[in-house]
Amino acid sequence: MEQQLKTGTTTIAMVCKDGIVLAADRRATAGSFIIDKNITKIHEISDNMVLTMAGSVSDVQLLVKFIKAELRLKKVRSRRDMTVKETANLLAGMVYSNIRRFSVIPGISQFLLGGKDSEGMHVFDIFPDGSITEVSDYVSSGSGSVMAYGVLETLYNKNIGVDEGIKIAAKSLNAAIQRDSASGSGFDIVTVTPKGIKRVVGKQIEKKVEL
């Protein structure tokens, strides 16, 4: 089961004193083969919430579409925006149902949800089994998370601002990219602050061998 839940990527979410930083690499793999070098793993699902995704591409893409649609429907029906916690619980329920549905290909998906609402800034880790954890500092998922955690454990503290968080996220992703073959080809970093959502870094890394 542990091997089945392993996802080939590196995603990061970090709580800073003035906002949230989310980051992810751009590589999609099938075993040892690189399928895509420029995939987007960070998605805005509303005006105030962002998801990083990891797992089976078809499953995570479909669940992102579902949660976006559900957020719109909930707003129309209730005439209010859902809180980050409500959204996390709704998405966790989708993940729980998805992985327990019989399929030849296991529906593995893991999300890091970051957003702001009337109660403040929040980060949630929605694990592939459908469990949910609110994160007060930082979290990383995917096969490169081991390397990323080494940097996060060393450099993070609760008093850092978003600007410093961006630098730490970039260093953490770089550490993962250097050692994890399933992570790479570039990375994206997105922030969530009281001013809104902003994609602050988008970097593509090309490696070509000239003969």
WOSULUR-V147703 format. One record per helix or strand of 3 or more residues. SS is the DSSP state (H for helix, E for strand). FROM is the first residue (numbers start at 1). LEN is the number of residues. If there is no record, write none. Layout:
[[SS,FROM,LEN] [SS,FROM,LEN]]
//
This chain:
[[E,11,6] [E,19,7] [E,28,3] [E,33,4] [E,42,3] [E,49,7] [H,57,22] [H,84,16] [E,109,9] [E,120,7] [E,132,4] [E,138,4] [H,145,11] [H,162,18] [E,186,8] [E,196,9]]
//
